[in-house]
């Protein structure tokens, strides 16, 4: 068989500056390993190098949503099927050791054997734009929380005359009051003056972060409404939770084979944990934790405002179920409902574009 007609499978171990690539034939023989820079010319060199060994059927890439994201887009644009590959199992590393070449070969073998077959998320559409805004908002919320905690810590040790000038009951209210202070740079060697300066600076930081969060949430809500209007119309599903679920699925939702797979992705599907004569299931502690949290928040809202959900809670409580068990069941039901509305929304979006 000539190299032109031979089908080959590639594997890539991705890093921040260089990618390690390996090529296998259909019998699993290693044909070559090489290193390429993380640049557009480097991607083109990698693909040309792989094609020297034969026809590239598919390429397994580690980190398709991190270091390998740009490479994944380049390969897909070139018509190559890209498969998402997890990191090698610890048993493999214990047997063979650890190197970039070994990891690249292991990625190719996982794809060739069918052990890995998941398609990576589509990062070229509006859902990727939602993810970028969501990341910025989450960072701003985290920074605001840290600033408010700092404000509270300083107030704990601040002189009484300063605490009396901030009568608001919440830290957010105290930050709003302290942000209006006219601060003086004189006598900063005095702890009282230094405390006032520090509190005012932190309060202004909180106010700036509040403005950033409001701006990002406004843009995020507009994009989510345009992308998933049916999902957003569900009770308890706000723009932030809808964004979390969209990010978890990706714009190419067809890569998720059914609502059971979506529930497993969100960590709300039970997994078997049987052994010998014992047959049981346990919670899935894996999955996308952000999507799991979004389903939990939707459940909490429905337990408060949805009469149907409250009736279900009453019935299951009468059957001896704990509130935690009831919430687990509700999350599974909501995952099913959300999957089908997301699927409809994303299909409508694809048809419109």
N, C-alpha and C positions, 0 to 999 in steps of 0.2 A: 504494500500500500504506500503510495507516495504521500509526501507531507501535505500536498495541496488538497487531497481528498480525505485526509485523516481528520477525524473529529477530536477536538481536544477540550479539556476543562481547565479553567484557570482558578487560582486562589490568590488572594491578596491580604497581607497583614499590613494594616494601615497605621501610620504614625503622623506626627505633626510636620516633619520635614522630608521624610522619605517613605516610600511604600516598597514592601518586599513582595515580589510576585513569583508564583510557581505554576508550572504547567504539567498536566498529566494527560496520557492518552486514555482511550476507552478501556484498556486493560489495567489501568491504575499505575502504569510505569511512569516514573518521574522523568520528564524530558528536559527540564531546565529550571533554574532559579536565578533571579536577577533583581537588582535594586534600582529604583527610579525616583527622581525628585518629585515633590508635591507641587507641580506646576502644570499648566496646560500642555506645554511641549513634553513634559515628562509623561503625562497620560497618553499622548499620541505615540511616544516611543514605546511605552509599555504595550499598547495595543498592537503596534507594528511588530514588536518582538514576539508576542503570543501568536500572531498570524503566520510567522515564519515556520511554526511547528505544525500548522494545519488550520482547519476551520474551527473558529471559536464558537462552541455551542453555548456555554454559560460560564459565568465567572462568579465565584463565591467571594464576597467582600466582608471583612470584619469592620464593624463600626460604620454601617451605612448612614447612621444619623449623627455621626460625630466626625472623626478624622477622614472617613471615607465618603462623606456626603458629596463633595465636589467630584470625586472620581466616579461615583455612582451615576451622577447626572451625565458625565461625559460618556461613559460606556453605554448608557441607555440611549443617548442621542445618536450613538454610532450603530444602534440596532442590536446591541448585545444584551442577552438576558442576564440580569444581575440577581443573585440570590443572597439574602441576608444570612450571615454566619455568626454564631455565637463564639465566644472564646473557647479554646480547647479545654476539654475536661481535665481535672487535676490528675486523673489516672493516666491520661496520655502523657502529660508533662512528667509524671513520675517515671514512666517507662522510657521516654525518649529524650527527656531534658527540655530545655527552653531556649529557643533562638527564633529570630525573625523568619529564617528560612523554614524551620520546622513548623511554625505557625501558619505560614503561607501554604505549605504543602498540606497541612491538616485541614485548612479551609477548603482546598480543592477536593480533598478526599471526602469531606462531609457532603459536598454538593454531588460528587460523582456517585456516592453510595445512596443518595436520596435521604440521608439523615437530616439535611437542611434543605428546605424547599420554599421557605417563606420569601415572598417578594418584598423588597424595601418600600418604604413610604415614598409617595410622589412628593418631591420637594420643589416643584416648579409652578405650583398654583397658589390659589388664595388661602388654602389651609396653612401653607408654610408662612404666608404673610401674617396670618392669625397667630401662629406660634411665635413669631418674632416679637409681635406686640405683647403677647402674653408673657413672654420671658422678661421683657422690659418692665411690665407692670409688676410681676412677681418680685423682681429685684427691688423696685421702688417700695413695695409694701414691706419687704423684709428690712430695708434700710430705715423706713419710718418706725417700725417696731423697735429696732435697735436704738434709734434716737429717743423715742418715748421712754424706753427703759433707762437710758442715760439720764434723761430729765428727772425721772422718778428717783433714781439713786442720788443725784445731786440735791434734790429737795429734801431727802431724808436727813442729810447732814447740814442743810443750809440754816443760817440764823433765822430766828423767829420772825424778825421784821420783814425778811424776804418772803417767807412762807405766807405771811398775812396779806401780802400784795397779790397773791394768786388764790383767790377764794373758790375757783371752779372745782367741782367735785371729781372730774375726770382728768387724766393726763392730757388728753387732746384739748380739753378746755383750758387747762393751765398753759399749754403751749400757745394757744391763740392769744391769751392775755400777755404772756411774756414776749411774744413776737412784736408787740407794739411798744416795748420799752425803748426809750431814748438812752442809749448806752454811752457812758463816758469812759474815755481811755485814761483818765487821771486816777491816781492812787490805786493802780491795779495790784500793788503790793499788799493792799488790805484784803484779807480773805473775803470780806463781805462784798467789796466791789468786784473782785475776781469771780465770785459765785454768780453775781448778777450778770456779768459779762458772759460767762459760760452758759447760763440758763437762756439768756437772750439769743446767743448764737445757735444753740440746739433748737430752740423754739422756731427760729427763722428757717432752719433746715427742715423741720417738720412741715412748716407751711409750704415750702418749695416742693417737698415730696408730695404733699396733698394735691398741689396743682398738677404735678406730673401724673399722678395716679388718675385724677379726674380726666385729664386730656387723653391718656392712653385707654381708659375705660370707654370713653365716648367713641374713639376710633374703633376699638375692639367690638363694641356693641353694634356699630354700623356694619362691620365686615361679617360678624356672626349672623346678623339678621339677613344679610344678602346671601349668605352661604347656606344656612340651615333654618329657614323660617318655621317649618313644621316642628322641628325639634325644640326650637325656642318657645313655641306656643304651648308645650307641655307644662303641666302644673309643677312648679318647683324648679324648673330649668331656666336659670338666668344666663346672661351672656358669658360670665366667667366659667360656669360649669359646662355650658355648651362648648366653649372653646377648649376646655380640658378634654372633653370627649371627642371632639373633632381632631385634636392633636394626637390622641391615642390611636384613632383609626387610620388617620391619613386620608388624603383626598381620594386615593385609589382603594376604596372600601371593599372592592371585589377581592382583594388579597386576603380578606377575612372570610372564611368559608362557613357562614351561618352564624346565627345568634348564640349558639353554644360556644363557638370559638371566640366571639366577642366577650361573652361572660368570663371565659377563661382568661382572656387578655386583661380584663379589668379586675381579676382576682376575686370574683364573686361566684365561681363555679366550684362545687365540692370535688375533691379528687379522691380516688380510692386509696385506702391505707390498710388493706387487709393482709393478714398473714396467718397461714395455717388454717385453723378452724375459726379464727376471728375474721368476721367480715364487717367492715365499717368504712366510713368516709371521714375526711377531715377538711378543715378550711384550706383553701389555696392561699398560702402566704406570699406567693409571688405575684406576677402580673404588674400592671401599671398602677402604682400607688396613687398617683394624682387622679387618674380616672376613677379609682376606687373611692377616693375621698369625695369626688364630685357626685357619685351615686349615693354616698352616705348623706351628703347635704340635701340632695333631692328627697331622700327618704325622710329626713327630719322635718322638712317643710311639709310634706304630705301628711305626716303623722299629726301635724298641728292644724292644717287647713283643709285636708281632704276627708270628707265624711266616710267615703268608701274605704279608705285606708284605715281610718280609726275603727270602723266596724270590724275590719279584718284583724286588727290588733286585739279587739275585745274577744273575738271568737277564739283566736289562738291562745290568748291568755287563759281563757276558760278551759282549754285543752291541756293546760299545764306547761305551755311554752314560756320561756323567759323572754324579756324584752330584747336581749341580744340576739336570740335565735329568730325572733320575729323580724328584726331589722335585716338579718342575713337573708331571709326569704324574700323580703320586700326588695332588697337590692338586686336580687336575681331577677325578679319580675320586671323591675324598672330597666335593667340592662336589656331584656328582651324588647321592651317597648321602645327604648331609645335606639336600639340597633336598626329597627325597621324604619323609623322616621329619619335617621341619619342616612340610611341607604336611599330612601326616596329623595331626600334633599340633595344628596350628592349626584344622583342620577339626573335630577332636574337641572342642577348646575351644569353638568357636562353637556346636556342637551341644549342649554341656553348659550353655551360658549362654543 
